[in-house]
Amino acid sequence: MLPCLPFIRASLVILGMCLISSGATADELNGANTAWILTSTALVLFMTIPGLSLFYGGLVRSQNVLSVLMQCFTITCVASLVWLIAGYSLAFGDGGSYNAVIGNLDNFLMGKILEDSMSGDIPESVFAMFQMTFAVITPALIVGAFAERMRFSAMLLFSVLWLLVVYAPITHWVWGGGWLGEMGLLDFAGGTVVHITAGVAALVAALVIGNRRGFPNQAMPPHNLTMTVTGAGMLWVGWFGFNAGSALAANGDAGMAMLVTHISASAGAMAWMMMEWIRFGRPSALGAVTGMVAGLGTITPASGFVGPGGALVIGLSAGVICYYATQAIKQRFKIDDSLDVFPVHGVGGILGTLCAGIFASDQLGLFSGQGYAEGMTMGSQVMVQMTGIVATAVYTAVVTLVLLKFVDAMLGLRINADGETNGLDLAEHNERGYDL
């Protein structure tokens, strides 16, 4: 026997074991997928703090900058605890005979998640944490609708209740085995779950709490666009984790989701800039970053289902349609959705959810996606998408209205007139954002 044969035999055994490990079954840990979802989780949290915090903080007036940063920061904390206690179990638990609409509380305090618990081929702890970051950013988006006038205590109570009775059930409908998922709704990363819920809730909140003092006659420009553009850049980078991470694997779906996310963001920014350039004779930094966010929000539900050509159309459409929606909400309807949450996220989520039902088709040439599920046509898929949009919007609007009325009766929603004039930084926190 050649002296090297035992070494060769041992090497082949080790190589075989590595090949088997790389093709792990659903119950075996996949290191590459786990590493990617860990990274994506950090990226999505980065979207909220510091990304969304800085983006919103720069858009408000200087006497309210700390209040917005504080709201985003504390929502991160309280939403994480709500998700731990009951949110994750309600969203992803098996609700038995009620499973079509809600999960159960069997995983109260995540008591069933152990170190070796698995969700597919990644640890369940990683999956739960990834989904926690979605639960964090969704109520934080709503902050932009009532910025500069809502009491801090009311915001906290509303966010807790909203997560439990709006976000968790709709998440279950779509991703937790509920009725919309069973119908075949295409929502890769949160067009309905995140953007429509946040956008519709923002519109209802703006209507219930009322306009800021002086709106629309008094100019209320952003106090620090440098801060806003910085936050927008962080949102853009973090969104790769948001969309590509939703593949829950380091694979081609994640790669395509990342590519189309970037294309849509770029197209949305350019489209919004061109709309301003045509109308006002010059583009603005605020318009560029707002168009970018519109492109990101609109591609979100479609990101794992469409190709680059479809993403280009979706991004350009987002820049134009969300631009006109912003003008209509504030100028025509005089609704003070302070930081344009509904026209950007709500309208973008609706548009993207519809577009997912169109551009997922593999029959559109350069604009084709990966194709529908067996038995689905474009017409049937669009009907499912419409059902998801209407159900999500109606449920969110009604329950959000009830919650706001309840919180108003318990604590009062709005800061008093002096507090609004002096700014929430002093009135609610006795601090100043700038004290030079």
N, C-alpha and C positions, 0 to 999 in steps of 0.2 A: 504494500500500500504506500502510495506517495505520502511523504510527511505533511504535505499541505492539505490533504483531503479533509482531516477533521476540522481544520480552520474554515475551509470552503463550505463544508456541510453546516457548521455553526452559523456562518455568515448568511447562508441561504435561509436558515430557520429564522434568524433575526429579521431579514428582509421580508419574509412572508408575514411575520407578525406585524411589522410596520404597515404592510399593504392592507392587512385585515383591519388594523386600527384606523387607517385613513378612510376606510369605507365603513365606519362604525354604524351599527344599527341604531334605531330610534332610542333604544334604552341605554346606549353606550355614549360616553362623553366624546364629543368631537372638539379637539383643542382649537382648531382654526376657527370654527364657528363661535365657540365660546369667547375667544379673544376678540373677535370682531364685534360681538354684541356687548362685551364689556366696554370696548372703545366707543361704540355707538351710544351707549348709556351715558358716558361722560360727555359726549358731544351734545346730546339732547339737553342734559342739565345745563351745559354751557350756553345753550340758547336762551334759557330763562335768566340765569345769573352767571355772567353779567350781560348777555346779549340783549334780551328784551328789556331788562332794567335800564340800560343805557339808551336804547332806542326810544323808549317811552319817556325816560327822564329828560332827554334833550328837547322833546316836543312840547313839554308843558312850560308854563311861565316860571321864572326863577324862584318865586316864593313857594312853589309846590314840588320842586325837584326831589327833595328828600322824601316827601310823602309817597311819591311813585316808586322810588327805589325801595322804600320800606315795605310797601304793599307787595311788590314782586318777591322780595326776600322772605317776608313772613308767610306768603302763600306757599312758597317752596317748603317751608318748615311744616305748616299745618296740613297741607295736602299730603305730604309724605306720611304724617302720622295717621291721617284718615285712611290712606291707602293701606297702611299696615294693619290698622284695627279692623276695618270692614270692607274698604273699597275693593281690594283685590279679590276677596272672596265673593263679593256680590257681582263683580264683573266677569270673573272667570270660573266661578264655582258651578257645580252641577245643581241646578235648581229643581231637579226632579220633575214633577208634573207641571211646574211653573218655569221650566228651563227655557221656554221660548221667549220669556220676557225678563227674567232676572235669575241670578245665581243664588246661592245660599250662604249661610254664615259658618259652614263647617270648617273653613280655614281662618276663623277668627284669630286675630293677632299673628297670622301666618303660621299658626301652630303646626301645620302639617308639612311645612317646608323644612327639610333637614339638609345636611351638607351633601348627601348623596341623592336628594330628590331631583328628578329629571323632568324637563319639559321638552319633548323631542330629544335632540341630541345635545342640548345645553342644560346646565343646572337650572332648576326652577327658580333658585334665588336670583340668578341673572335675568331670567325672563320677567320675574316680578319687579325687579328693580328697573328694568328697561321700561316696562309699562308704567311704573310709578312716575317716571320723568314725563310721560305724556299727560298723566293726571295732574302733574304740577303746572305745566305750561298752559293748559286749557283755561282754567279759571284766571290765570295771570293775564291772558290775552284780554279778558273782559274788562280788566282794570282801565284800559284805554277809553272805554265808553263813558265812565263816570269820573274820570280824572278831574281833580281840582275842586270836588264838591261833596264827596261821600265820606261819612264818618268812618274812622279806622275800625272801630268795634263792629259796626254794621257790615263792613266789607269782610271781616273775618268770619262772622256768623253766616253771612250769605254764602261765602266760598265753601265752608264746611257742608252746609245743607245741600248746596248745588251739586257738589261732587257726589254725594250719596244718592240723591234722588233724580238727578239728570244725567250726569256723566257716567256713573257706574251702570245704570240700566242700558243706556244706548251703546256703551262699549260691549255689554253682553249681547245685545241684539246683533251686533255686527261681527265681533271677533270672539265672543265667548260661547258660541253654539246656539245663539238666539235666532229669532225668526227671520231677520234680514239676511244673516249669513246663510241660513238654510235656503232662502230664495235665490241666492247667487249674487248678492250685491257685491260689486267691485269697489272696494275701498282699501287700497293697499296700505296707506299710512295715516289715514285720519281725515278725509274730506268731510265725512258726516260726523264721525266721532269727535273730532277736534274742531274743525273750522266752522262747520254749520252750527254746531252747538254753541261755540263761543260767539260767533257773529250774531246769531239770533238772540241769544241772551243779552248781548251788548246793546242791541237795538231796543229790546224791551226795557233794559235798565235805563237807557238814555231817555226814553219816553216817560218812565215812571218817576225818575228823580228830577227831571226837568232840565232846562238849559242853564248854563252858567250865567251869572249876572253880567249883563252887557251883550250877550250873544243874541243876534248876529251883527249888531251895529258896531260893537267895539272890536277893534283888531286884537287878536290874541296869538301873535306869532310865536314859534318855538324860541326858547331862550338860548339854546346851545346846539346848533346843527352839527358842530364837530362831534359832540357826544352822540348824537343820533346816527350819524354816518358810521362812527366807530361801532356802535351797537348793531347796526345793520350788517356790517361785515362779519361780526360774530354770529349773527343769525344765519347768514349765508353758509358759513363753514359748519355750524352746528346742524343745519338742515340735512347735511349728508348723512349724519347719524340717524336723523328722524326718518328719512325716506329709505335710504339704502339699508339701514339697520332693520327695517321692518321686513326684510326678506328672512330674518332670523337665521341667516347662514352667510358664509363667505363664498358666494357663488355668482353665477351669471345674472340672476335676478337682482342681486345687490349691485353689481356693476352697472347694469342697464338703468336701475333706479337712480344711481348717482349721476350717470351721464345725462339722463333726461331732466333731472332736477336742475343741473347747472345750465342746460340749454334754456329751459323755461324761465329761470331767474334772469338770465341775460336778455332774453327776448322781451320779458315783461318790463325790465328797466328801460330798454331802448324804446319800446312802444309808448310808455308813459312820457318819456322825455320828448318824443316826437309830437305827441298830443299837445304838450305845453309849448313846444317850439312853434307849432303852427298857430296856436291860439294867442300866445303872449309874445312871440318874437324871440324868446330865449328859454332854454331849459333850466331847471333848478336841481340842486342837489337833493332837496326834499322829494321832488318828483321822481328822481332816479331811484332813490332807495325805497320809496313807496311802491313803485312799479316792480322793483326786484322782489319785495315781500309778496306782492300780488301774484307774481309769477311762481314763487315758491309755494304759496298756499294753494294755488289752482292746480299745480301738477301733483300735489301730494296724494290725492286718491287714485290717480292714474299712473303713478310713477313706476309701479311694477308690472304694468300691463301694456304700455305704449312704447313705440320706438322713437328715435330721435326726430323724425319728420313730424310725428304727431305732437311731440313736445314743443317743437318750434311754433306750430299753430296754436297750441294751448297757451304758451307764454305770450305770444303777440295778442291773442284774444283777451287774456287777462289784463294786459297793460291798457288796452282800449276800453274794455267793458267796465273794469273796476274804476278807471279814471272817471268815466261818465257817472257811475254809481255814486262816487264821492261827491261830485258836483251836485247831483240830484238830491242827495240826503241833506246836505247843508244849505244849499242855495234855494232849491225849490221847496223842499218840505220843512226847512228850518229846524231840523232835528240836530241837537248838539251831541252827536256821537264824537266826543272830543278828539280822539286820535284815529278815527275812521276804521273802527274795528269791523262793523257790519259791511260796509262797501268793499273792504279789502279781503277780510277773512270769510265773512258770510257769503257774499256774492262770489268770491273766488272759490269757496268750497262747493257751492252749488254748480258753478260752471265746470269745475274740474270733475265733479262726480258725474255730470252728464257726459262730458268729453271722454271719460273712461269707458262709457258704454258705446261710444262711437269709434274711437281710435284704438281700442283693443282688438278690433277686427283685423284679420290677416288677409283681407281682400282689398286693401286700399293702396296697394303699391308702395311707394316711398313713405307713405304715412301709416303703414300697417303696424300693428302691435303683435302680441303673441297669440292672438286668437281667443275666442270665447270657449267656455266649457261646452262639453258635448250636448247637443240639443238646443243650444242657444243661438239665436240670430241677432243681428243688430237691433231689430225692432223689439224683440223680447227682452234683450239686455237693457235697452234704453227704458223700457217700461219698469223694469226692476229698479233701475237707478232713480227714476222719478218717484217710485214708491218710497224708496229710502230717503230721498230729499224731503218729501212732503211729511212723512211720518216723523222724521227727526226734527224738522222745523216746527211742526205743530206741537209736538210733545214738549220740546224745549221752551217754546213761547208760553204755553199755558202754565207749566210748572214753575218757570222762572217768575212769571207775574205773581203767582201765589206766594212764592218764597219772598219776593221783594215786599209784598204787602205785609206778610208776617213779620219780617225783620223791621219794617217801618213801625209796626205797632209795638214791637218789643223794645227797640232801641232808638228808633228814628234814623232814617237813611241819610239825611242831608245835614251838613254842618250849618251853623247859623250864619247870618249875613256878615257879621264882623269877622268871623273866622274865615269865610270865603274871601273877603276883601284882603285880609292880612296874609292869607295863605295857610295851607294845611300844615306846612312845616312848623310854624309857630303854634297854631291853634291846636293841633293834635299831638305834636311831639316836642314842643318847646325847644326846637333846634332850628338852625339856619343852614341851608345848603352852601351859602357863600357868606362869609363874615370877614371881609377884608378891611 
